[in-house]
Amino acid sequence: MFEKNILTFNPGWDSNAATLDTFDDVRELQRQLKSQGVQLTSEADESTAGPASFTAVDPDGNPILVDQHV
């Protein structure tokens, strides 16, 4: 059986999980993708601030997690 990979992106962190001074908030990324017609499988609550996440699925069926920790 084919095992799917999860792709994870962490807005607000660099490659060493150090907090960045500036970054695009997960909610803004979510709004941009939705405006381009990307269907999400879960969504960040846009009435909140700080940590949040959303997920989508790529054309190969792999889940994509955008997970903001700051």
N, C-alpha and C positions, 0 to 999 in steps of 0.2 A: 504494500500500500504506500502511496506517495504521501510523504509528510510535508505539510506546509510550513513555511517560515514566516515569522512575524517580523515586519520591519518596524523599527521604533525610532521616532524622532523626538528630541527633547528641547523645545524652545526654551531659551533662558539659560541653558548650560552649554559650555564648550565641551570638547571631546574628553576632558578630564573631570566632568561634572562640576566645574567651577562656574559660579553664577556670572553671567554676562552683564555688562552695564546697560546695554540696549538690545532689545530683541522684539520681534513681532509676537504679541500675545496670542495664545492658542485660540482665543475667541475670534480674533481678527483673521487668522489663518482659516478657521472654520467658515467664516462669512465669505471669504474670497473663494474657497473651493465650492461652496454651495452656489454662489453666484455664477460659477462656471459649469454648473450642472452635475458636479460630483455628488453621488449619493453616499451618505454616511450611514454606518450601521449603529453608531452611538454618537451622541453629541454632548459638548460641554454646555453647561447652563450659562447662557449669555448674561444673566442678571447678577453673576458673581464675579469676583476678581481673585487673582492668585492661582493656586494649583487647580488644574482641570485637564480633561483629556477628551479626545474624540477618536473614533476608528472608522476606517473605510476598508474596502477590499480591492486589490489591484486586479487587472484583467486575467492574471493567472490563478486567482483565487486566494492569494496570500493576504492575510490581514495586515493593515497598516495602523499603527498606534501612534498618535501624536499626543505626548504626555508631558505636560508642563508641571514642574515641581516647585516653581517659585512664583 
